[in-house]
Amino acid sequence: MEGLEQTVLACAPRTRTARATGDAEEVLFVLAGHGELRLATGERYALEPETGVNLGPGQEYELHNEGSDPMLTVCVRVRAPAIREGAIREGEGTDRTVVRRLADQEAQSATSDRTYRIVADPSTGLRSATHFVGYIPTERAPEHFHTYDEVIYVLEGEGAFHAGGEHTRITEGSTIELPARTVHCLENTGRDVMRVVAVFRPAGSPAAAYYPDGRPAYPGTPQLTTPN
């Protein structure tokens, strides 16, 4: 998807992977394994499953895996950053929080009993996007759309992705590209809560959703200012 590039990085045991963000922002989410993030500036951060990484443009770094198991991460590059109105002001002077553990973040409510936890956003120095983990119950949500572009990776669970009259089965490891204003539904058909990790741009609230007719789907969602 233009502007958002999602990949899964595999760091083999007792190896290191060198990378650079270039002119993009970049976020990572550790799926499995333990290791260390080493920045070119000398900082080091321990990595473990369910840890998020938030890097700015012009940064060089290495992922070190000193263990005996592979270290897997979902990496999303945010190219040609799209800055939401007000996001620059909100992020002004905010130091970038490089590493955050998902378990330390507060759960917040979204639509249809869905909840989410923010991994990174402008309040943590990620200027142009929001990085979060969503929790999807077995109840199917109504069809809706968002005003942002989004990439999604399924962490746990099974279900179906409904969009444009098509129905695609998804399971752990499935990826989804969701252009802005695509009417869709992510349905959990399993017995337990489905979990996804996602990044969208420009930054905002994961709870900001609209029904196909343009009505806000959740209290507090701003009214649309442009035709749907």
Contacts in CASP RR format, 6 or more apart in sequence:
PFRMAT RR
TARGET T0000
AUTHOR 0000-0000-0000
METHOD contacts of the structure
MODEL  1
MEGLEQTVLACAPRTRTARATGDAEEVLFVLAGHGELRLATGERYALEPE
TGVNLGPGQEYELHNEGSDPMLTVCVRVRAPAIREGAIREGEGTDRTVVR
RLADQEAQSATSDRTYRIVADPSTGLRSATHFVGYIPTERAPEHFHTYDE
VIYVLEGEGAFHAGGEHTRITEGSTIELPARTVHCLENTGRDVMRVVAVF
RPAGSPAAAYYPDGRPAYPGTPQLTTPN
1 149 0 8 1.000
1 151 0 8 1.000
1 177 0 8 1.000
1 179 0 8 1.000
2 79 0 8 1.000
2 149 0 8 1.000
3 77 0 8 1.000
3 78 0 8 1.000
3 79 0 8 1.000
3 80 0 8 1.000
3 82 0 8 1.000
3 149 0 8 1.000
3 201 0 8 1.000
4 76 0 8 1.000
4 77 0 8 1.000
4 78 0 8 1.000
4 79 0 8 1.000
4 129 0 8 1.000
4 149 0 8 1.000
4 150 0 8 1.000
4 151 0 8 1.000
4 177 0 8 1.000
4 199 0 8 1.000
4 200 0 8 1.000
4 201 0 8 1.000
5 76 0 8 1.000
5 77 0 8 1.000
5 79 0 8 1.000
6 74 0 8 1.000
6 75 0 8 1.000
6 76 0 8 1.000
6 151 0 8 1.000
6 153 0 8 1.000
6 175 0 8 1.000
6 177 0 8 1.000
6 199 0 8 1.000
7 74 0 8 1.000
7 75 0 8 1.000
8 31 0 8 1.000
8 72 0 8 1.000
8 73 0 8 1.000
8 74 0 8 1.000
8 75 0 8 1.000
8 153 0 8 1.000
9 17 0 8 1.000
9 28 0 8 1.000
9 63 0 8 1.000
9 72 0 8 1.000
9 73 0 8 1.000
9 74 0 8 1.000
9 75 0 8 1.000
10 70 0 8 1.000
10 71 0 8 1.000
10 72 0 8 1.000
11 17 0 8 1.000
11 35 0 8 1.000
11 63 0 8 1.000
11 64 0 8 1.000
11 65 0 8 1.000
11 70 0 8 1.000
11 71 0 8 1.000
11 72 0 8 1.000
11 73 0 8 1.000
12 65 0 8 1.000
12 70 0 8 1.000
13 65 0 8 1.000
13 67 0 8 1.000
13 68 0 8 1.000
13 69 0 8 1.000
13 70 0 8 1.000
14 65 0 8 1.000
14 66 0 8 1.000
14 67 0 8 1.000
14 68 0 8 1.000
15 65 0 8 1.000
16 62 0 8 1.000
16 63 0 8 1.000
16 64 0 8 1.000
16 65 0 8 1.000
17 62 0 8 1.000
17 63 0 8 1.000
18 60 0 8 1.000
18 61 0 8 1.000
18 62 0 8 1.000
19 60 0 8 1.000
19 61 0 8 1.000
19 62 0 8 1.000
19 63 0 8 1.000
20 58 0 8 1.000
20 59 0 8 1.000
20 60 0 8 1.000
20 61 0 8 1.000
21 55 0 8 1.000
21 56 0 8 1.000
21 57 0 8 1.000
21 58 0 8 1.000
21 59 0 8 1.000
21 60 0 8 1.000
21 61 0 8 1.000
21 77 0 8 1.000
22 57 0 8 1.000
22 58 0 8 1.000
22 59 0 8 1.000
23 57 0 8 1.000
23 58 0 8 1.000
23 79 0 8 1.000
23 80 0 8 1.000
24 56 0 8 1.000
24 57 0 8 1.000
24 77 0 8 1.000
24 78 0 8 1.000
24 79 0 8 1.000
24 80 0 8 1.000
24 81 0 8 1.000
25 54 0 8 1.000
25 55 0 8 1.000
25 56 0 8 1.000
25 57 0 8 1.000
25 77 0 8 1.000
25 78 0 8 1.000
25 81 0 8 1.000
25 126 0 8 1.000
25 127 0 8 1.000
25 128 0 8 1.000
25 129 0 8 1.000
26 53 0 8 1.000
26 55 0 8 1.000
26 56 0 8 1.000
26 59 0 8 1.000
26 75 0 8 1.000
26 76 0 8 1.000
26 77 0 8 1.000
26 78 0 8 1.000
27 52 0 8 1.000
27 53 0 8 1.000
27 54 0 8 1.000
27 55 0 8 1.000
27 75 0 8 1.000
27 76 0 8 1.000
27 78 0 8 1.000
27 119 0 8 1.000
27 120 0 8 1.000
27 126 0 8 1.000
27 129 0 8 1.000
27 131 0 8 1.000
27 199 0 8 1.000
28 52 0 8 1.000
28 53 0 8 1.000
28 55 0 8 1.000
28 73 0 8 1.000
28 74 0 8 1.000
28 75 0 8 1.000
28 76 0 8 1.000
29 50 0 8 1.000
29 51 0 8 1.000
29 52 0 8 1.000
29 53 0 8 1.000
29 73 0 8 1.000
29 74 0 8 1.000
29 119 0 8 1.000
29 131 0 8 1.000
29 133 0 8 1.000
29 153 0 8 1.000
29 197 0 8 1.000
30 47 0 8 1.000
30 48 0 8 1.000
30 49 0 8 1.000
30 50 0 8 1.000
30 51 0 8 1.000
30 52 0 8 1.000
30 53 0 8 1.000
30 71 0 8 1.000
30 72 0 8 1.000
30 73 0 8 1.000
31 49 0 8 1.000
31 72 0 8 1.000
31 73 0 8 1.000
31 74 0 8 1.000
31 155 0 8 1.000
32 49 0 8 1.000
32 69 0 8 1.000
32 70 0 8 1.000
32 71 0 8 1.000
32 72 0 8 1.000
33 47 0 8 1.000
33 48 0 8 1.000
33 49 0 8 1.000
33 65 0 8 1.000
33 67 0 8 1.000
33 69 0 8 1.000
33 70 0 8 1.000
33 71 0 8 1.000
33 72 0 8 1.000
34 46 0 8 1.000
34 47 0 8 1.000
34 48 0 8 1.000
34 49 0 8 1.000
34 65 0 8 1.000
34 67 0 8 1.000
34 71 0 8 1.000
35 46 0 8 1.000
35 47 0 8 1.000
35 48 0 8 1.000
35 63 0 8 1.000
35 64 0 8 1.000
35 65 0 8 1.000
35 66 0 8 1.000
35 67 0 8 1.000
35 71 0 8 1.000
36 44 0 8 1.000
36 45 0 8 1.000
36 46 0 8 1.000
36 47 0 8 1.000
36 63 0 8 1.000
36 64 0 8 1.000
36 66 0 8 1.000
37 44 0 8 1.000
37 45 0 8 1.000
37 47 0 8 1.000
37 53 0 8 1.000
37 61 0 8 1.000
37 62 0 8 1.000
37 63 0 8 1.000
37 64 0 8 1.000
37 98 0 8 1.000
37 99 0 8 1.000
38 44 0 8 1.000
38 61 0 8 1.000
38 62 0 8 1.000
38 64 0 8 1.000
39 59 0 8 1.000
39 60 0 8 1.000
39 61 0 8 1.000
39 98 0 8 1.000
40 59 0 8 1.000
40 60 0 8 1.000
40 61 0 8 1.000
43 98 0 8 1.000
45 53 0 8 1.000
45 98 0 8 1.000
45 99 0 8 1.000
46 99 0 8 1.000
47 53 0 8 1.000
47 63 0 8 1.000
47 71 0 8 1.000
47 73 0 8 1.000
47 99 0 8 1.000
48 101 0 8 1.000
50 101 0 8 1.000
50 102 0 8 1.000
50 103 0 8 1.000
51 99 0 8 1.000
51 100 0 8 1.000
51 101 0 8 1.000
51 102 0 8 1.000
52 99 0 8 1.000
52 100 0 8 1.000
52 101 0 8 1.000
52 102 0 8 1.000
52 119 0 8 1.000
52 120 0 8 1.000
52 131 0 8 1.000
53 73 0 8 1.000
53 98 0 8 1.000
53 99 0 8 1.000
54 96 0 8 1.000
54 97 0 8 1.000
54 98 0 8 1.000
54 99 0 8 1.000
54 100 0 8 1.000
54 119 0 8 1.000
54 120 0 8 1.000
54 124 0 8 1.000
54 125 0 8 1.000
54 126 0 8 1.000
54 131 0 8 1.000
55 61 0 8 1.000
55 96 0 8 1.000
55 98 0 8 1.000
56 96 0 8 1.000
63 71 0 8 1.000
63 73 0 8 1.000
65 71 0 8 1.000
74 153 0 8 1.000
74 197 0 8 1.000
76 129 0 8 1.000
76 131 0 8 1.000
76 151 0 8 1.000
76 199 0 8 1.000
78 128 0 8 1.000
78 129 0 8 1.000
78 199 0 8 1.000
78 201 0 8 1.000
81 127 0 8 1.000
81 128 0 8 1.000
81 129 0 8 1.000
81 201 0 8 1.000
82 128 0 8 1.000
82 149 0 8 1.000
82 201 0 8 1.000
82 202 0 8 1.000
83 127 0 8 1.000
83 128 0 8 1.000
83 202 0 8 1.000
83 203 0 8 1.000
84 202 0 8 1.000
84 203 0 8 1.000
84 204 0 8 1.000
87 122 0 8 1.000
87 127 0 8 1.000
87 128 0 8 1.000
87 202 0 8 1.000
87 203 0 8 1.000
87 204 0 8 1.000
88 127 0 8 1.000
90 122 0 8 1.000
90 123 0 8 1.000
91 122 0 8 1.000
91 123 0 8 1.000
91 125 0 8 1.000
91 127 0 8 1.000
94 122 0 8 1.000
94 123 0 8 1.000
94 124 0 8 1.000
94 125 0 8 1.000
95 125 0 8 1.000
96 124 0 8 1.000
96 125 0 8 1.000
96 126 0 8 1.000
97 120 0 8 1.000
97 124 0 8 1.000
97 125 0 8 1.000
100 119 0 8 1.000
100 120 0 8 1.000
100 124 0 8 1.000
102 117 0 8 1.000
102 119 0 8 1.000
102 133 0 8 1.000
105 117 0 8 1.000
105 118 0 8 1.000
105 119 0 8 1.000
106 117 0 8 1.000
107 115 0 8 1.000
107 116 0 8 1.000
107 117 0 8 1.000
107 135 0 8 1.000
108 115 0 8 1.000
108 116 0 8 1.000
108 117 0 8 1.000
108 118 0 8 1.000
108 207 0 8 1.000
109 115 0 8 1.000
109 207 0 8 1.000
110 116 0 8 1.000
110 134 0 8 1.000
110 206 0 8 1.000
110 207 0 8 1.000
110 209 0 8 1.000
110 218 0 8 1.000
111 141 0 8 1.000
111 144 0 8 1.000
111 207 0 8 1.000
111 209 0 8 1.000
111 217 0 8 1.000
111 218 0 8 1.000
112 137 0 8 1.000
112 139 0 8 1.000
112 140 0 8 1.000
112 141 0 8 1.000
112 142 0 8 1.000
113 137 0 8 1.000
113 139 0 8 1.000
114 134 0 8 1.000
114 135 0 8 1.000
114 136 0 8 1.000
114 137 0 8 1.000
114 141 0 8 1.000
115 134 0 8 1.000
115 135 0 8 1.000
116 132 0 8 1.000
116 133 0 8 1.000
116 134 0 8 1.000
116 135 0 8 1.000
116 206 0 8 1.000
116 207 0 8 1.000
117 132 0 8 1.000
117 133 0 8 1.000
117 134 0 8 1.000
118 124 0 8 1.000
118 130 0 8 1.000
118 131 0 8 1.000
118 132 0 8 1.000
118 206 0 8 1.000
119 131 0 8 1.000
119 132 0 8 1.000
119 133 0 8 1.000
119 197 0 8 1.000
120 126 0 8 1.000
120 129 0 8 1.000
120 130 0 8 1.000
120 131 0 8 1.000
121 129 0 8 1.000
121 130 0 8 1.000
121 131 0 8 1.000
121 132 0 8 1.000
121 203 0 8 1.000
121 204 0 8 1.000
122 203 0 8 1.000
126 203 0 8 1.000
127 203 0 8 1.000
128 201 0 8 1.000
128 202 0 8 1.000
128 203 0 8 1.000
129 199 0 8 1.000
129 200 0 8 1.000
129 201 0 8 1.000
129 202 0 8 1.000
129 203 0 8 1.000
130 199 0 8 1.000
130 200 0 8 1.000
130 201 0 8 1.000
130 203 0 8 1.000
130 204 0 8 1.000
130 205 0 8 1.000
130 206 0 8 1.000
131 197 0 8 1.000
131 198 0 8 1.000
131 199 0 8 1.000
132 197 0 8 1.000
132 198 0 8 1.000
132 199 0 8 1.000
132 206 0 8 1.000
133 155 0 8 1.000
133 195 0 8 1.000
133 196 0 8 1.000
133 197 0 8 1.000
133 198 0 8 1.000
134 195 0 8 1.000
134 196 0 8 1.000
134 197 0 8 1.000
134 198 0 8 1.000
134 206 0 8 1.000
135 193 0 8 1.000
135 194 0 8 1.000
135 195 0 8 1.000
136 186 0 8 1.000
136 188 0 8 1.000
136 193 0 8 1.000
136 194 0 8 1.000
136 195 0 8 1.000
136 196 0 8 1.000
137 188 0 8 1.000
137 193 0 8 1.000
138 188 0 8 1.000
138 189 0 8 1.000
138 190 0 8 1.000
138 191 0 8 1.000
138 192 0 8 1.000
138 193 0 8 1.000
139 188 0 8 1.000
140 185 0 8 1.000
140 187 0 8 1.000
140 188 0 8 1.000
141 185 0 8 1.000
141 186 0 8 1.000
141 187 0 8 1.000
142 185 0 8 1.000
142 211 0 8 1.000
142 217 0 8 1.000
143 162 0 8 1.000
143 183 0 8 1.000
143 184 0 8 1.000
143 185 0 8 1.000
143 211 0 8 1.000
143 212 0 8 1.000
144 183 0 8 1.000
144 184 0 8 1.000
144 185 0 8 1.000
144 209 0 8 1.000
144 210 0 8 1.000
144 211 0 8 1.000
144 212 0 8 1.000
144 217 0 8 1.000
145 180 0 8 1.000
145 181 0 8 1.000
145 182 0 8 1.000
145 183 0 8 1.000
145 184 0 8 1.000
145 209 0 8 1.000
145 210 0 8 1.000
145 212 0 8 1.000
145 228 0 8 1.000
146 178 0 8 1.000
146 180 0 8 1.000
146 181 0 8 1.000
146 200 0 8 1.000
146 208 0 8 1.000
146 209 0 8 1.000
146 210 0 8 1.000
147 180 0 8 1.000
147 181 0 8 1.000
147 208 0 8 1.000
147 210 0 8 1.000
147 224 0 8 1.000
148 180 0 8 1.000
148 200 0 8 1.000
148 201 0 8 1.000
148 202 0 8 1.000
148 204 0 8 1.000
148 208 0 8 1.000
149 178 0 8 1.000
149 179 0 8 1.000
149 180 0 8 1.000
149 200 0 8 1.000
149 201 0 8 1.000
150 176 0 8 1.000
150 177 0 8 1.000
150 178 0 8 1.000
150 198 0 8 1.000
150 199 0 8 1.000
150 200 0 8 1.000
151 175 0 8 1.000
151 176 0 8 1.000
151 177 0 8 1.000
151 178 0 8 1.000
151 198 0 8 1.000
151 199 0 8 1.000
151 200 0 8 1.000
152 175 0 8 1.000
152 176 0 8 1.000
152 177 0 8 1.000
152 178 0 8 1.000
152 186 0 8 1.000
152 196 0 8 1.000
152 197 0 8 1.000
152 198 0 8 1.000
153 173 0 8 1.000
153 174 0 8 1.000
153 175 0 8 1.000
153 176 0 8 1.000
153 196 0 8 1.000
153 197 0 8 1.000
153 198 0 8 1.000
154 170 0 8 1.000
154 171 0 8 1.000
154 172 0 8 1.000
154 173 0 8 1.000
154 174 0 8 1.000
154 175 0 8 1.000
154 176 0 8 1.000
154 194 0 8 1.000
154 195 0 8 1.000
154 196 0 8 1.000
155 172 0 8 1.000
155 173 0 8 1.000
155 195 0 8 1.000
155 196 0 8 1.000
155 197 0 8 1.000
156 172 0 8 1.000
156 192 0 8 1.000
156 193 0 8 1.000
156 194 0 8 1.000
156 195 0 8 1.000
157 171 0 8 1.000
157 172 0 8 1.000
157 188 0 8 1.000
157 190 0 8 1.000
157 192 0 8 1.000
157 193 0 8 1.000
157 194 0 8 1.000
157 195 0 8 1.000
158 169 0 8 1.000
158 170 0 8 1.000
158 171 0 8 1.000
158 172 0 8 1.000
158 188 0 8 1.000
158 189 0 8 1.000
158 190 0 8 1.000
158 194 0 8 1.000
159 169 0 8 1.000
159 170 0 8 1.000
159 171 0 8 1.000
159 186 0 8 1.000
159 187 0 8 1.000
159 188 0 8 1.000
159 189 0 8 1.000
159 190 0 8 1.000
159 194 0 8 1.000
160 167 0 8 1.000
160 168 0 8 1.000
160 169 0 8 1.000
160 170 0 8 1.000
160 187 0 8 1.000
160 189 0 8 1.000
161 167 0 8 1.000
161 168 0 8 1.000
161 170 0 8 1.000
161 174 0 8 1.000
161 176 0 8 1.000
161 184 0 8 1.000
161 185 0 8 1.000
161 186 0 8 1.000
161 187 0 8 1.000
162 168 0 8 1.000
162 184 0 8 1.000
162 185 0 8 1.000
162 186 0 8 1.000
162 187 0 8 1.000
163 178 0 8 1.000
163 182 0 8 1.000
163 183 0 8 1.000
163 184 0 8 1.000
163 185 0 8 1.000
164 182 0 8 1.000
164 183 0 8 1.000
164 184 0 8 1.000
170 176 0 8 1.000
170 186 0 8 1.000
176 186 0 8 1.000
178 184 0 8 1.000
181 228 0 8 1.000
183 212 0 8 1.000
186 194 0 8 1.000
186 196 0 8 1.000
188 194 0 8 1.000
198 206 0 8 1.000
200 206 0 8 1.000
205 221 0 8 1.000
207 218 0 8 1.000
207 221 0 8 1.000
208 218 0 8 1.000
208 221 0 8 1.000
208 222 0 8 1.000
209 216 0 8 1.000
209 217 0 8 1.000
209 218 0 8 1.000
209 221 0 8 1.000
210 216 0 8 1.000
210 217 0 8 1.000
210 221 0 8 1.000
210 224 0 8 1.000
210 228 0 8 1.000
211 217 0 8 1.000
212 228 0 8 1.000
213 228 0 8 1.000
214 224 0 8 1.000
214 228 0 8 1.000
216 222 0 8 1.000
216 223 0 8 1.000
END
